[in-house]
Structures are given as C-alpha cells and as structure tokens.
Amino acid sequence: MELGVKGKVVIVTGGAAGIGGAISELLAAEGAVPVIFARRAPEASWLAALGPDAGWVQVELSDDDQCRAAVDEARKRFGEIYGLVNNAGVNDGVGIEAGPAAFRASLDRNLIHYYTLVHLPAEDLNAGRSDREHQLENRGHRPG
C-alpha cells in the first residue's frame, strides 16, 4: 500500500496498543513518523521498532491545556504535523439510564479531544493541500 506519508509526521492518539498500535505500525511501515499521544509511555522496544524518528508525547486527552502543550511539543520535537488519527477512547458503558451528567462526562473522556486535536494543529494539517486532497482524505464528506 502506498499512503504517501513517507517522512510525514502523523499523531496517533492511543497509538501504542490495540487498533492504535496497529495503525502506528502501518504508518511506520509506510515511512511515516508516528507520534503517539498517550497517558503512559509505550514499551521502549516496541517504540524503537517503529523507527528512529518515531516518538511519543505524554498527555491526558481530556485536558485541553495538556492537548495544547502536547501539540506544541510534537511540533517542536518532530516538525510540522501532516496527519492525525484520533483513535483513543474507551467504551465506558454509559447508557440512557446513567443520566445527562454521566453522558457529558463520557463525551469529555471520549469525544471532545477529537475536536480539540483537529483544531489545535489545523494550520499544519491544511498546509499546502488542495481542496481535492482534503476531499480524498475525508471520503465520507460530500461538498454541498
């Protein structure tokens, strides 16, 4: 597969295990520079296997200030951010019976950071890309 990401910095939230880990490995195999955003450090040998340029940044994704600091650190250490894979989150089982407060808390833990992490590096993510490229990357989106 040729994703066109060779040498490009791509943030992967929750990128050290499970689906996120597989995404990080695929990006590394494609020559990208995966930068993992996570609460805990990935296993050192696994991170090293992603390549010499791969890295990680510690962040609590439910905290906007930490997200801002993590994006700034990623830019400083790795360069312009080309891509973002919002993968982190958990099925916390919050159902209809839990009530609005529990639902809002679940959104804060699992969804709000998706917006925050697209918003913060938006200039990087848009740099040098045509409208057509954005349409191809957002296949579910139909202009209208």
PyMOL commands that set and color helices and strands:
alter all, ss='L'
color gray80, all
select helices_A, chain A and resi 18-29+44-49+64-78+96-98+100-110+112-119+122-126+131-137
alter helices_A, ss='H'
color red, helices_A
select strands_A, chain A and resi 9-13+33-38+55-58+81-85
alter strands_A, ss='S'
color yellow, strands_A
deselect
rebuild
show_as cartoon
